[in-house]
Amino acid sequence: MPSDAYEAVIGIEVHCQLKTASKMFCSCSTAYDGARPNSHTCPVCLGLPGALPVINKRAVELVLSAGAAIGAWTPDATRWDRKNYFYPDLPKGYQISQYDLPLASAGMLTIDTSAGPFRVGITRAHLEEDTAKLVHGEGPMGERLSLVDFNRSGVPLMEIVTDPDIRTAEQARRYAEELQLLLRTIGASDADMERGQMRVEANVSLRPRGTEAFGTRVEVKNMNSFRSVERAIAFEIERQAAALDAGEPLRMETRGWADERGETYHMRAKETSDDYRYFPEPDLPPLRVDTAWLAQIRGELPELPAARRARYSDVLGLSAYDAAVLVADADAGTLFEATLAASPGLEAKPVANWVTGDYLRIRNAADGPVTVEPAALADLVRRVTDGSINRSSGREVLEAHVATGESIEAIVARLGLRQISDAGSLGPVVEQVLAANPDAVADVRAGKPQAIGFLVGQVMKATRGQANAGVVQAAIRQRLDGGTEPGPS
Ligand SMILES: [Zn+2]
């Protein structure tokens, strides 16, 4: 059977560390990056007997906020459950999580893909605690050993699970990207994949196209970048299709992604929820979500990425591409907004072009941070738009502004970059160029319009690029077609 005879059914699970000052059930600080191992711990997050958890209200708020942002439903009362399993990074022998009453259910997120907009249903978002971290190494006698760092133990974690709606590897990547953007926008998480603040897992199965029943599901983990998400899922779809074609049975398993080899590999047989023996957490009361509190959280949501892209396209007239870049890149978006704010009445389109083009080019090539004053960018855009400096000079001015922080006015004066637009000052130069290039003049007169380009180029050269090319071309045409002398009008 050719592999396009199958349809992929993909669900994504994302775990993200919430941006709180303290851990989920104790007051230990979450700012442990670079800290000595096990220096951010207490009896609660070490799982010592008798230590009692206390709920971090801010973490609950951030999940409610994420739920509101995906249009999810939140019940009046939820509760905590114990997910039981044994692993050295989980000292209590269970993780406090939420099982049948998550804080948010039935949401959705619309993503843009190369095939157009696509809606991904979100089954649930719930709150739980992160595990400790195992560090594998070698002991003083050269023996292999594993160490446990409990600094991460108990960090608030939100798990977001999609419906099995996703059909392609590209949709999966785009979903993960859009979710990251959303979580950052609402301030729920920094969601940095490389730093493990956002971990993406995919459940992938295939079924013959046109059928309803799900095939055997394989979970794929260890995808540390958006690119890995797309590659791993694409690989897994191909692997499963080949197995089905060959009549080999697939097994329910968890597979890892080996980025350097570009393939998934067997890790372990997949646990089912029965294996976790969930039961209500006896140390914590059920959690009541007050309607007024939820309303307040909804009311405080910032403008969400989709709404902002729509505003940029529909109200400001930007292209879908520019809108997507400005919303996805925090620096670019901030500069764009601040530049428009600095100069009321300035047209959005050229500002967007400068930000998504030259600003990002300069920033991406720079080693350190790059600062562009919004008022300076507004000034530059205005000068290029009204023709007082040309586009390529403008680029040079922006680079000089980034390098020195000088005002646009000062840079234009210092570099002598004022564009010469008045025909009167250009007249003598045009005359010199025409006199020096009689062949080209003859060509133009003989009806070869491309010769004009050469003459314009000679004028640009003579003025060190400062001449307004449009004005020069008009002057040459008028001189040669009309036979009149160019001069002050
Ligand atoms: Zn603690």
Residues whose N, C-alpha, C, O or C-beta is under 5 A from the ligand:
A	BS01	ZN	C26 S27 C28 H40 T41 C42 V44 C45
